[in-house]
Amino acid sequence: MKPIDSKTDLLTKILVIRLEYFLYSLGFFIPFFIGHPQWLTGTAVNCLLFLAAQRISFKKVIPLTILPSLAAVLNGILFGPATVFLYYFLPFIWLGNLILVWVFRKIKDKSYFLAVFLSSAAKFFLLFSSANLYFSMRVVPKIFLTAMGSFQILTSLAGGALSYLIVKKINDRS
């Protein structure tokens, strides 16, 4: 860790830390504030992931890839009585979110929308594959084929589009 050279460096470091904690808090509370419907919660969480991927380091995004799904389980509203099955998907959701952020970060400077599409597709493929496997083994109900399938790709793409609009608005004000 390099030493802090000036008051400006210290202020910058404090603001980045505050941003991280703000993003973590937002990631955790979105499922409580929005709760249902899944498309709205998912879009908000994915938007937050795309925004965080642009503003904080990959290492510091990791808690944000975990917190929303933990909150969804604790909230218990997203899938009603089927929420208990969400436990089976937690590792896949976390990995899917990490993949989304990683792929997006690698490609975003070349093409924002291509990065959103490819990162969303990668996350979708992982989650839909896991849902198909669990469903074929009769571990989870059929609702999870849609929840981890079409909803995932749609909410990722919508979250990416929304993040683009937010970043554009911020950049236009600068």
VOSEDO-470236 format. One line per field, with one value per residue: x, y, z of N, C-alpha, C, CB in turn; residue in one letter. Coordinates in steps of 0.001 Angstrom, whole numbers, plus 500000, padded with zeros to 6 digits. Glycine has a CB too. Layout:
BEGIN
n_u = c(X;...);
n_v = c(Y;...);
n_w = c(Z;...);
ca_u = c(X;...);
ca_v = c(Y;...);
ca_w = c(Z;...);
c_u = c(X;...);
c_v = c(Y;...);
c_w = c(Z;...);
cb_u = c(X;...);
cb_v = c(Y;...);
cb_w = c(Z;...);
resn = c(A;...);
END
This chain:
BEGIN
n_u = c(500848;500668;502051;500113;500222;499273;496775;494762;495003;494316;491658;490517;490863;489212;486710;486425;486301;483932;482163;482324;481176;478655;477711;477749;475833;473570;473395;472747;470309;468518;466926;465223;463990;462791;461986;459739;458480;460503;461855;462251;463760;465987;466922;467692;469724;471567;472189;473474;475697;476989;477566;479235;481325;482610;483527;484853;487497;488018;488399;487167;484582;483639;482208;479804;478788;477760;476102;473367;471934;472015;470476;468063;467371;467110;465029;462920;460744;460916;460600;458497;457044;458844;461325;463179;464502;466289;468653;470148;471091;472785;475756;476099;474853;476501;478930;478062;477517;480098;481353;479863;480706;483495;483802;482529;484209;486528;485873;484490;485729;486165;483641;480775;478132;478487;480000;478137;476250;477756;478695;476291;475218;477051;476621;473903;474102;475517;473747;471295;472041;472687;470156;468709;470039;469530;466711;466287;467220;465272;465384;464698;461757;459912;459657;462135;463494;462652;463203;465980;466645;465292;464600;467044;468734;467276;467083;469774;470573;468837;469686;472302;471809;470483;472560;474304;472876;472873;475644;476217;474659;475923;478494;477834;477187;479565);
n_v = c(498824;502119;505139;507952;510921;513545;515953;515886;513310;511873;512712;511753;508996;508583;509267;507240;504985;505568;505487;502773;501557;502702;501589;498865;498859;499679;497531;495456;496330;496741;494389;494411;496935;497029;494355;492845;493101;490451;491207;493932;494198;492648;494113;496519;495592;494488;496801;498240;496557;496863;499617;499733;498165;499925;501891;501040;498858;495484;493606;494893;494911;492424;491844;493069;491424;489391;490242;491160;488749;487352;489048;488782;486162;486391;488237;486846;487257;487388;484916;483881;481113;479441;480484;479241;477455;479033;478981;476874;478010;480079;479946;479833;482171;484086;483509;483958;486727;487666;486870;488419;491027;490804;490112;492322;494445;493833;494337;496744;499197;498957;498511;499517;498484;495975;494813;494779;493039;490605;490016;489741;487568;485573;485357;484601;482093;480507;480559;479638;477120;475869;475916;474301;471873;471391;471299;469100;467133;467140;468835;471496;473579;474211;476975;478110;477758;479804;481979;481830;481920;483385;485728;486437;487134;489240;491093;491612;492790;495008;496271;496891;498700;500727;501482;502572;504857;506273;506686;508177;510450;511422;511945;513876;515998;516702);
n_w = c(500000;499054;500449;501612;499865;499886;500987;499135;498064;500337;500743;498366;498748;501002;499905;497968;499615;500978;498811;498142;500453;500336;497920;498654;500694;499266;497454;499212;500294;498159;497428;499637;499571;497022;496423;495035;491757;490301;487938;488215;490570;489806;487579;488825;490580;488735;487261;489260;489615;487116;487229;489503;488587;486972;488627;490959;492141;490918;492951;495083;494240;494690;497245;496569;494632;496034;498183;497343;496666;499054;500614;499250;499866;502648;502759;501543;499847;497069;495620;496946;498607;497358;497745;499386;497749;496507;497892;496813;494524;495210;495154;492356;491504;492696;491375;488760;488871;489376;486995;485186;485934;485526;482750;481615;482487;481087;478402;478108;477353;474665;473486;474877;474792;473599;475587;477677;476537;476095;478688;480037;478651;479355;482124;482091;480737;482612;484869;483800;482892;485332;486525;484756;485164;487927;487795;486097;487733;489551;491749;492058;491580;488495;488085;488427;486070;484437;486129;486412;483851;481232;482669;483764;481599;480510;482666;483115;480680;480664;483033;482277;480157;481564;483298;481450;480636;483050;483507;481220;481703;484016;482971;481081;482683;483733);
ca_u = c(500000;501521;501716;499285;501144;498712;495399;493902;495037;493550;490247;490133;490783;488013;485538;486326;485824;482514;481454;482241;480189;477354;477327;477461;474548;472550;473279;472063;468945;467626;465875;464263;463235;461977;461390;459038;458712;461891;462488;462651;464866;467134;467433;468378;470961;472505;472632;474449;476917;477657;478108;480346;482430;483286;483971;485715;488321;487366;488462;486200;483239;483264;481082;478583;478271;477206;475109;471951;471289;471819;469329;466856;467042;466629;463747;461966;459576;461146;460003;457465;457402;459945;462584;464117;465289;467318;469894;470904;471642;473660;477115;476024;474529;477727;479863;477486;477746;481536;481603;479279;481593;484807;483692;482206;485410;487507;485449;483736;486413;486039;482237;479965;476976;478988;480394;476892;475661;478561;478715;474939;475091;477861;475891;472719;474476;475838;472560;470304;472582;472518;468716;468344;470590;468737;465351;466320;467440;464088;465798;463991;460554;460035;459746;463535;463962;462399;463896;467415;466787;464939;464666;468441;469264;466544;467454;471165;470605;468179;470593;473409;471303;470248;473866;474817;472184;473345;477019;476133;474134;476997;479543;477319;477180;480971);
ca_v = c(500000;503301;506183;509063;512024;514881;516023;515486;511845;511394;512964;510804;507669;508581;509256;505911;504077;505874;504988;501321;501217;503101;500566;497631;499052;499671;496150;494640;496776;496731;493360;494776;498113;496709;493058;492175;491923;490044;491938;495252;493968;492184;495225;497440;494956;494414;498168;498532;495803;497525;500897;499440;497645;501068;502871;500482;497744;494174;493017;495569;494629;491072;491815;493496;490296;488430;490829;491183;487432;487047;489840;488188;484979;486875;488901;485761;487666;487294;483704;483402;479869;478766;481175;478307;476838;479984;478561;476033;478827;481146;479946;480122;483593;484818;483316;484652;488163;487893;486750;489611;492164;490566;490223;493720;495264;493522;494739;498001;500299;498738;498735;499395;497606;494617;494348;494465;491838;489397;489713;489266;486228;484648;485143;483829;480717;479817;480399;478796;475749;475321;475706;473109;470707;471177;470904;467737;466246;467346;469518;472776;473649;474747;478443;478527;477783;481172;482907;481780;481914;484604;486892;486816;487844;490501;492048;492010;493740;496241;496897;497464;499882;501759;501974;503425;506143;506961;507131;509245;511641;511909;512493;515097;517069;517059);
ca_w = c(500000;498961;501436;501147;499619;500071;501470;498021;498028;501491;500454;497318;499368;501853;499032;497360;500667;501186;497646;498285;501478;499803;496953;499398;501373;498226;496977;500206;500578;496983;497533;500685;499139;495845;496750;493952;490930;490092;486841;488699;491504;489024;486777;489742;491049;487612;487008;490310;489306;485991;487705;490404;487773;486359;489620;492000;491677;490844;494299;495947;493733;495120;498200;495890;493849;497003;499099;496924;496731;500479;501045;498647;500680;503949;502555;501330;499075;495636;495061;497874;499297;496654;498040;500012;496677;496115;498545;495884;493446;495694;494570;490926;491373;493020;490269;487611;489050;489181;485559;484585;486197;484920;481294;481319;482697;480039;477067;478096;476676;473217;473144;476090;474587;473388;476912;478399;475930;476344;480127;480365;478073;480168;483382;481736;480422;483864;485721;483139;482909;486687;486733;483989;485860;489147;487432;485557;488891;490393;492977;492139;490739;487136;488114;488392;484682;483983;487029;486129;482398;480510;483554;483973;480433;480368;483730;482898;479563;481115;483993;481513;479446;482580;483761;480372;480726;484264;483260;480212;482393;484898;482120;480446;483704;484055);
c_u = c(500889;501091;500888;500169;500569;497302;494426;493845;494205;492059;489731;489942;489525;486755;485343;485803;484344;481668;481272;481163;478776;476848;476972;476094;473398;472312;472527;470596;468007;466571;464837;463385;462294;461246;460793;458553;460200;462573;462974;463835;466125;467756;468224;469711;471987;473035;473716;475767;477695;478283;479327;481567;483234;483939;484916;486437;487542;487306;487391;484764;482731;482143;479750;477979;477564;476010;473657;471250;471093;470605;468030;466415;466472;465256;462629;460775;459718;460484;458941;457909;458547;461299;463611;465010;466407;468668;470770;471633;472660;475071;477125;475703;475782;478730;479363;477698;479219;481904;481071;480226;482926;484766;483421;483445;486437;487159;484898;484419;486350;484615;481384;478845;477383;479389;479170;476301;476450;478611;477356;474734;475871;477157;474653;473063;474764;474575;471504;470765;472402;471051;468238;468837;469766;467319;465321;466555;466278;464418;465004;462749;460831;460191;461190;464139;463765;463203;465393;467698;466474;464984;466107;469001;468578;466951;468906;471262;469964;469051;471780;472997;471071;471569;474488;474189;472659;474748;477029;475657;475198;478089;479108;477331;478587;481564);
c_v = c(501233;504352;507290;510302;513399;514799;515591;513970;511262;511566;511992;509413;507556;508504;507891;504907;504319;505361;503473;500943;501612;502040;499253;497720;499007;498252;495253;495035;496816;495638;493654;495946;497792;495394;492325;493250;491680;490869;493304;495138;493577;493291;496189;496864;494893;495791;498554;497802;496453;498851;500679;498945;498775;501991;502337;499249;496430;493527;493618;495402;493286;491057;492187;492383;489278;488997;490816;489825;486984;487806;489271;486956;485414;487517;487887;486085;487310;486081;483107;482126;479115;479419;480235;477637;477760;479636;477735;476852;479856;481090;480275;481594;484428;484723;484030;486157;488515;487844;487980;490795;491995;490752;491683;494599;495060;494147;496157;499151;500169;499045;498464;498373;496169;494008;493960;493165;490578;489029;489190;487842;485195;484324;484280;482357;479920;479546;479497;477338;475114;475046;474466;471838;470391;470699;469465;466698;466324;467947;470805;472745;474365;476261;478922;478456;479177;482167;482965;481755;483265;485848;487368;487605;489202;491526;492489;493050;495073;496995;497544;498719;501040;502338;502897;504813;506950;507507;508283;510545;512261;512574;513785;516280;517536;518035);
c_w = c(500000;499984;500788;501070;499919;500645;500387;497913;499164;501242;499396;497903;500243;500999;498372;498381;500927;500022;497754;499292;501066;498824;497649;500074;500370;497713;497936;500347;499373;497093;498625;500244;497991;496061;495573;492994;490665;488998;487300;489661;490738;488184;487656;490213;489924;487230;488011;490059;488157;486419;488594;489628;487135;487379;490695;491467;491703;492233;495217;495468;494284;496169;497554;495035;494739;497766;498599;497026;498179;501018;500488;499430;502027;503849;502332;500462;497598;494987;495981;498560;498616;496932;498643;498964;496182;496746;497604;494825;493914;495106;493077;490675;491648;491884;489017;487685;488867;487704;484832;484728;485470;483406;480902;481420;481585;478688;477001;477353;475154;472748;474383;475900;474293;474737;477747;477856;476277;477824;480587;479851;478897;481490;483140;481515;481692;484685;485096;483104;484278;486975;485984;484664;487109;488829;486913;486664;489887;491770;493173;491253;489416;487104;487983;486992;484095;484814;486753;484631;481807;481397;483724;482791;480273;481419;483605;481784;479958;482111;483304;480764;480418;483086;482717;480459;481928;484054;482258;480858;483297;484068;481426;481410;484018;483072);
cb_u = c(499038;501478;503005;498051;501588;498701;495066;494402;496490;493967;490044;491191;492054;487972;485667;487700;486638;482311;482211;483597;480548;477445;478454;478560;474535;472957;474640;472762;468997;468440;466512;464999;464185;462850;460344;457850;457974;461952;461515;461466;464498;466718;466276;467487;470674;471835;471441;473887;476568;476664;477034;479925;481894;482308;482790;484893;489584;488115;489864;486532;483237;484481;481357;478869;479408;478286;475493;471856;472123;473090;469494;467112;468298;467613;463831;461480;459347;462612;461082;456141;456190;459680;462340;463352;464379;466903;469581;469977;470534;473744;477770;474971;473376;478347;480063;476008;477270;482356;480952;477921;481833;485299;482563;481119;486043;487624;484419;483475;487865;486420;481793;479375;476122;480199;481207;475858;475587;479981;479104;473867;475588;479261;475481;472066;475699;476836;471951;470036;474075;473089;467915;468908;472068;468675;464779;467419;468761;463367;467305;464920;459425;458832;459137;464344;463216;460895;463661;468038;465891;463561;464055;469288;469081;465051;467224;472031;469883;466817;471079;473951;469990;469438;474818;474532;470675;473325;477889;475178;472882;477594;479956;475896;476497;481837);
cb_v = c(500001;503889;506781;509301;511986;515649;517439;516096;511334;512143;514416;510771;507391;509842;510339;505454;504266;507388;505354;500741;501890;504486;500338;497360;500391;500595;495577;494757;498121;496536;492011;495134;499223;496634;493240;491299;492067;488566;492095;495954;492869;491044;495967;497751;493538;493766;499155;498144;494346;497762;501684;498399;496709;501854;503449;500127;497624;493248;493231;497036;494615;490364;492762;494711;489614;488007;492234;491675;486390;487409;491296;487812;484084;487873;489860;485304;489160;487256;482673;483167;478968;478765;482342;477241;476459;481400;477755;475041;479524;481084;478589;479234;483993;484285;481817;484349;488611;486852;485465;489931;492322;489160;489293;494233;494936;492025;493788;498425;500364;497280;497825;500760;498130;494619;495430;495633;491997;489596;490970;490211;486227;485254;486499;484409;480696;480646;481751;479303;475747;476288;476943;473196;470950;472469;471863;467621;466613;466028;469825;473944;474365;474353;478986;477672;476724;481502;482506;480560;480865;484461;486559;485576;486998;490249;491424;490782;493148;495922;495874;496444;499545;501179;500791;502791;505928;506007;505959;508838;511278;510747;511466;514865;516586;515817);
cb_w = c(501219;497537;502060;502096;498209;498741;501944;496700;498115;502773;499986;496200;500215;502746;497962;496810;501974;501358;496352;498715;502791;499108;495945;500453;502139;497069;496732;501549;501177;495693;497804;501986;498727;494573;497769;494483;489614;489735;485674;489391;492532;488126;486073;490953;491588;486405;487087;491681;488948;484846;488474;491447;486684;485531;490280;493263;492535;489851;494914;496036;492180;495677;499357;495024;493082;497994;499385;495500;495967;501299;500610;497167;500891;504536;501369;502610;499226;495371;494786;497139;499384;495152;498984;500815;495511;496508;499806;495212;492734;497192;494786;490259;492347;494314;489986;487509;490436;489959;484994;485228;487711;485258;480756;482272;484051;479880;476565;479497;477125;472851;471947;476479;473453;472398;477634;478267;474414;475822;480942;479764;476614;480447;484015;480483;479499;484689;486018;481715;482524;487742;486274;482576;486241;489967;486372;484485;489601;490581;492942;491724;491489;486321;489412;489334;483828;484064;488474;486790;481781;479909;484924;484212;479154;480456;485115;482556;478335;481749;485002;480537;478698;483757;484064;478985;480809;485478;482741;479058;483226;485743;481083;479926;484995;484092);
resn = c(M;K;P;I;D;S;K;T;D;L;L;T;K;I;L;V;I;R;L;E;Y;F;L;Y;S;L;G;F;F;I;P;F;F;I;G;H;P;Q;W;L;T;G;T;A;V;N;C;L;L;F;L;A;A;Q;R;I;S;F;K;K;V;I;P;L;T;I;L;P;S;L;A;A;V;L;N;G;I;L;F;G;P;A;T;V;F;L;Y;Y;F;L;P;F;I;W;L;G;N;L;I;L;V;W;V;F;R;K;I;K;D;K;S;Y;F;L;A;V;F;L;S;S;A;A;K;F;F;L;L;F;S;S;A;N;L;Y;F;S;M;R;V;V;P;K;I;F;L;T;A;M;G;S;F;Q;I;L;T;S;L;A;G;G;A;L;S;Y;L;I;V;K;K;I;N;D;R;S);
END
